[in-house]
Amino acid sequence: MRVLMYFARLAPSQSATTQELAALYNVPYNHLNKAVHHLSKAGWVAASRGRGGGLRFKLRVT
């Protein structure tokens, strides 16, 4: 929930890394990584790997 609230405050073009979020919320990286993985599979977060990659909020329009 905290990850989604964090992304709701950002501009759509902004992204963050899992390491940044883990440090911000003071939670273990591995735990947050698993949670973000589930959010990505559910379609809430767009994840990109590699240099310049990161996480972005994925807007759902229905």
Helices and strands as residue ranges (DSSP letters): H 2-9, H 18-25, H 29-42, E 45-48, E 54-57
